[in-house]
């Protein structure tokens, strides 16, 4: 803080928020583990129906910081969307509020989704996949709140824990693959 900032500042300096090398390595390892699991989960969904039949998949991919009036992205959202594209027909669409807008149509059930991407800052690019028309029957368990996330959120401002809850890997993996109680595999 320079001399003028010290004299005229009405706020105290904030703590440095940069993660140390050990924390960065842990985030990288957890992200790699998560994204591998998300890819396997998409295969699991397709072995039973398709991703669209899982409300918790739709919840995670539909997570959009704009809905919270915050500036963040979720690793789980970005991972699922990045990996799910091979299960959908993707068509660029014009218009919309995002930097990029696409219509995604499921290869299995023909449900449609709006995929939007925007860069909010040099540190926050967020993507969402919101249901437009669902053409399948849910076989996955209903989504719950708060939304459990393993790797979680990155960005500038975040919702409170009534909306998003950091959880361990086992809790997240159980949540994301849960089936309705009347579905047998």
TORKOL-4160 file (C-alpha; in steps of 0.2 Angstrom, whole numbers, padded with zeros to 4 digits, m for minus):
185
<pt num="1" X="0000" Y="0000" Z="0000"/>
<pt num="2" X="0008" Y="0017" Z="m0005"/>
<pt num="3" X="0008" Y="0032" Z="0006"/>
<pt num="4" X="m0008" Y="0040" Z="m0001"/>
<pt num="5" X="m0018" Y="0024" Z="0000"/>
<pt num="6" X="m0013" Y="0023" Z="0018"/>
<pt num="7" X="m0019" Y="0041" Z="0022"/>
<pt num="8" X="m0035" Y="0041" Z="0012"/>
<pt num="9" X="m0040" Y="0023" Z="0013"/>
<pt num="10" X="m0056" Y="0019" Z="0023"/>
<pt num="11" X="m0053" Y="0000" Z="0022"/>
<pt num="12" X="m0040" Y="m0011" Z="0028"/>
<pt num="13" X="m0029" Y="m0020" Z="0016"/>
<pt num="14" X="m0036" Y="m0037" Z="0011"/>
<pt num="15" X="m0026" Y="m0053" Z="0014"/>
<pt num="16" X="m0017" Y="m0061" Z="m0001"/>
<pt num="17" X="m0029" Y="m0073" Z="m0009"/>
<pt num="18" X="m0016" Y="m0082" Z="m0019"/>
<pt num="19" X="m0014" Y="m0101" Z="m0016"/>
<pt num="20" X="0003" Y="m0108" Z="m0011"/>
<pt num="21" X="0011" Y="m0121" Z="m0022"/>
<pt num="22" X="0005" Y="m0136" Z="m0011"/>
<pt num="23" X="m0013" Y="m0129" Z="m0012"/>
<pt num="24" X="m0012" Y="m0127" Z="m0031"/>
<pt num="25" X="m0005" Y="m0145" Z="m0032"/>
<pt num="26" X="m0020" Y="m0152" Z="m0022"/>
<pt num="27" X="m0033" Y="m0142" Z="m0032"/>
<pt num="28" X="m0025" Y="m0149" Z="m0048"/>
<pt num="29" X="m0025" Y="m0167" Z="m0042"/>
<pt num="30" X="m0043" Y="m0165" Z="m0035"/>
<pt num="31" X="m0048" Y="m0158" Z="m0052"/>
<pt num="32" X="m0040" Y="m0172" Z="m0062"/>
<pt num="33" X="m0048" Y="m0185" Z="m0051"/>
<pt num="34" X="m0065" Y="m0176" Z="m0052"/>
<pt num="35" X="m0065" Y="m0174" Z="m0071"/>
<pt num="36" X="m0061" Y="m0192" Z="m0073"/>
<pt num="37" X="m0075" Y="m0197" Z="m0062"/>
<pt num="38" X="m0087" Y="m0185" Z="m0072"/>
<pt num="39" X="m0082" Y="m0194" Z="m0088"/>
<pt num="40" X="m0085" Y="m0211" Z="m0080"/>
<pt num="41" X="m0102" Y="m0204" Z="m0073"/>
<pt num="42" X="m0107" Y="m0199" Z="m0091"/>
<pt num="43" X="m0104" Y="m0217" Z="m0097"/>
<pt num="44" X="m0114" Y="m0223" Z="m0082"/>
<pt num="45" X="m0129" Y="m0211" Z="m0086"/>
<pt num="46" X="m0128" Y="m0218" Z="m0104"/>
<pt num="47" X="m0128" Y="m0236" Z="m0099"/>
<pt num="48" X="m0145" Y="m0233" Z="m0090"/>
<pt num="49" X="m0153" Y="m0219" Z="m0101"/>
<pt num="50" X="m0144" Y="m0203" Z="m0104"/>
<pt num="51" X="m0137" Y="m0188" Z="m0094"/>
<pt num="52" X="m0154" Y="m0179" Z="m0096"/>
<pt num="53" X="m0163" Y="m0192" Z="m0085"/>
<pt num="54" X="m0153" Y="m0187" Z="m0070"/>
<pt num="55" X="m0159" Y="m0171" Z="m0061"/>
<pt num="56" X="m0143" Y="m0169" Z="m0052"/>
<pt num="57" X="m0133" Y="m0168" Z="m0068"/>
<pt num="58" X="m0145" Y="m0155" Z="m0074"/>
<pt num="59" X="m0143" Y="m0146" Z="m0058"/>
<pt num="60" X="m0124" Y="m0146" Z="m0059"/>
<pt num="61" X="m0123" Y="m0141" Z="m0077"/>
<pt num="62" X="m0136" Y="m0127" Z="m0075"/>
<pt num="63" X="m0126" Y="m0119" Z="m0061"/>
<pt num="64" X="m0124" Y="m0101" Z="m0067"/>
<pt num="65" X="m0116" Y="m0087" Z="m0056"/>
<pt num="66" X="m0128" Y="m0074" Z="m0064"/>
<pt num="67" X="m0143" Y="m0083" Z="m0055"/>
<pt num="68" X="m0134" Y="m0079" Z="m0039"/>
<pt num="69" X="m0128" Y="m0061" Z="m0044"/>
<pt num="70" X="m0110" Y="m0067" Z="m0041"/>
<pt num="71" X="m0095" Y="m0069" Z="m0051"/>
<pt num="72" X="m0088" Y="m0087" Z="m0051"/>
<pt num="73" X="m0088" Y="m0104" Z="m0060"/>
<pt num="74" X="m0089" Y="m0122" Z="m0053"/>
<pt num="75" X="m0076" Y="m0135" Z="m0058"/>
<pt num="76" X="m0090" Y="m0148" Z="m0058"/>
<pt num="77" X="m0101" Y="m0138" Z="m0070"/>
<pt num="78" X="m0086" Y="m0134" Z="m0082"/>
<pt num="79" X="m0080" Y="m0152" Z="m0081"/>
<pt num="80" X="m0097" Y="m0160" Z="m0085"/>
<pt num="81" X="m0101" Y="m0148" Z="m0099"/>
<pt num="82" X="m0084" Y="m0150" Z="m0107"/>
<pt num="83" X="m0085" Y="m0169" Z="m0106"/>
<pt num="84" X="m0104" Y="m0171" Z="m0111"/>
<pt num="85" X="m0103" Y="m0163" Z="m0128"/>
<pt num="86" X="m0100" Y="m0180" Z="m0136"/>
<pt num="87" X="m0117" Y="m0185" Z="m0131"/>
<pt num="88" X="m0126" Y="m0171" Z="m0139"/>
<pt num="89" X="m0128" Y="m0163" Z="m0156"/>
<pt num="90" X="m0122" Y="m0145" Z="m0155"/>
<pt num="91" X="m0128" Y="m0131" Z="m0165"/>
<pt num="92" X="m0122" Y="m0113" Z="m0164"/>
<pt num="93" X="m0136" Y="m0100" Z="m0162"/>
<pt num="94" X="m0136" Y="m0082" Z="m0164"/>
<pt num="95" X="m0142" Y="m0069" Z="m0152"/>
<pt num="96" X="m0143" Y="m0071" Z="m0133"/>
<pt num="97" X="m0134" Y="m0063" Z="m0119"/>
<pt num="98" X="m0119" Y="m0073" Z="m0119"/>
<pt num="99" X="m0102" Y="m0072" Z="m0129"/>
<pt num="100" X="m0106" Y="m0089" Z="m0136"/>
<pt num="101" X="m0123" Y="m0098" Z="m0137"/>
<pt num="102" X="m0127" Y="m0115" Z="m0143"/>
<pt num="103" X="m0142" Y="m0127" Z="m0144"/>
<pt num="104" X="m0138" Y="m0144" Z="m0137"/>
<pt num="105" X="m0149" Y="m0159" Z="m0142"/>
<pt num="106" X="m0147" Y="m0175" Z="m0133"/>
<pt num="107" X="m0142" Y="m0190" Z="m0145"/>
<pt num="108" X="m0152" Y="m0202" Z="m0135"/>
<pt num="109" X="m0169" Y="m0193" Z="m0130"/>
<pt num="110" X="m0169" Y="m0177" Z="m0140"/>
<pt num="111" X="m0170" Y="m0166" Z="m0125"/>
<pt num="112" X="m0164" Y="m0148" Z="m0129"/>
<pt num="113" X="m0153" Y="m0136" Z="m0119"/>
<pt num="114" X="m0146" Y="m0119" Z="m0120"/>
<pt num="115" X="m0127" Y="m0119" Z="m0118"/>
<pt num="116" X="m0120" Y="m0102" Z="m0114"/>
<pt num="117" X="m0102" Y="m0096" Z="m0111"/>
<pt num="118" X="m0096" Y="m0079" Z="m0106"/>
<pt num="119" X="m0079" Y="m0072" Z="m0100"/>
<pt num="120" X="m0082" Y="m0061" Z="m0085"/>
<pt num="121" X="m0064" Y="m0057" Z="m0081"/>
<pt num="122" X="m0047" Y="m0063" Z="m0085"/>
<pt num="123" X="m0050" Y="m0076" Z="m0070"/>
<pt num="124" X="m0068" Y="m0080" Z="m0073"/>
<pt num="125" X="m0075" Y="m0089" Z="m0088"/>
<pt num="126" X="m0092" Y="m0098" Z="m0085"/>
<pt num="127" X="m0102" Y="m0110" Z="m0095"/>
<pt num="128" X="m0120" Y="m0116" Z="m0091"/>
<pt num="129" X="m0131" Y="m0129" Z="m0099"/>
<pt num="130" X="m0149" Y="m0125" Z="m0095"/>
<pt num="131" X="m0164" Y="m0136" Z="m0100"/>
<pt num="132" X="m0175" Y="m0130" Z="m0113"/>
<pt num="133" X="m0186" Y="m0145" Z="m0116"/>
<pt num="134" X="m0185" Y="m0161" Z="m0107"/>
<pt num="135" X="m0190" Y="m0177" Z="m0117"/>
<pt num="136" X="m0186" Y="m0191" Z="m0105"/>
<pt num="137" X="m0192" Y="m0198" Z="m0088"/>
<pt num="138" X="m0181" Y="m0195" Z="m0073"/>
<pt num="139" X="m0172" Y="m0210" Z="m0066"/>
<pt num="140" X="m0159" Y="m0201" Z="m0056"/>
<pt num="141" X="m0163" Y="m0195" Z="m0038"/>
<pt num="142" X="m0170" Y="m0177" Z="m0036"/>
<pt num="143" X="m0158" Y="m0163" Z="m0034"/>
<pt num="144" X="m0156" Y="m0156" Z="m0017"/>
<pt num="145" X="m0150" Y="m0139" Z="m0009"/>
<pt num="146" X="m0137" Y="m0134" Z="m0005"/>
<pt num="147" X="m0128" Y="m0141" Z="m0020"/>
<pt num="148" X="m0114" Y="m0152" Z="m0015"/>
<pt num="149" X="m0097" Y="m0148" Z="m0024"/>
<pt num="150" X="m0080" Y="m0157" Z="m0022"/>
<pt num="151" X="m0068" Y="m0146" Z="m0031"/>
<pt num="152" X="m0080" Y="m0131" Z="m0030"/>
<pt num="153" X="m0080" Y="m0113" Z="m0035"/>
<pt num="154" X="m0067" Y="m0101" Z="m0041"/>
<pt num="155" X="m0069" Y="m0083" Z="m0044"/>
<pt num="156" X="m0072" Y="m0066" Z="m0036"/>
<pt num="157" X="m0088" Y="m0068" Z="m0026"/>
<pt num="158" X="m0098" Y="m0083" Z="m0020"/>
<pt num="159" X="m0115" Y="m0088" Z="m0014"/>
<pt num="160" X="m0117" Y="m0094" Z="0004"/>
<pt num="161" X="m0117" Y="m0111" Z="0010"/>
<pt num="162" X="m0136" Y="m0112" Z="0010"/>
<pt num="163" X="m0134" Y="m0113" Z="m0009"/>
<pt num="164" X="m0117" Y="m0122" Z="m0012"/>
<pt num="165" X="m0109" Y="m0134" Z="0001"/>
<pt num="166" X="m0091" Y="m0140" Z="0000"/>
<pt num="167" X="m0091" Y="m0159" Z="0002"/>
<pt num="168" X="m0078" Y="m0173" Z="0002"/>
<pt num="169" X="m0075" Y="m0184" Z="m0014"/>
<pt num="170" X="m0086" Y="m0198" Z="m0007"/>
<pt num="171" X="m0101" Y="m0187" Z="m0003"/>
<pt num="172" X="m0100" Y="m0179" Z="m0021"/>
<pt num="173" X="m0098" Y="m0196" Z="m0030"/>
<pt num="174" X="m0113" Y="m0203" Z="m0021"/>
<pt num="175" X="m0124" Y="m0188" Z="m0024"/>
<pt num="176" X="m0121" Y="m0187" Z="m0042"/>
<pt num="177" X="m0125" Y="m0205" Z="m0047"/>
<pt num="178" X="m0139" Y="m0208" Z="m0035"/>
<pt num="179" X="m0155" Y="m0216" Z="m0043"/>
<pt num="180" X="m0173" Y="m0214" Z="m0038"/>
<pt num="181" X="m0178" Y="m0227" Z="m0025"/>
<pt num="182" X="m0189" Y="m0236" Z="m0037"/>
<pt num="183" X="m0175" Y="m0238" Z="m0051"/>
<pt num="184" X="m0166" Y="m0254" Z="m0051"/>
<pt num="185" X="m0150" Y="m0257" Z="m0061"/>
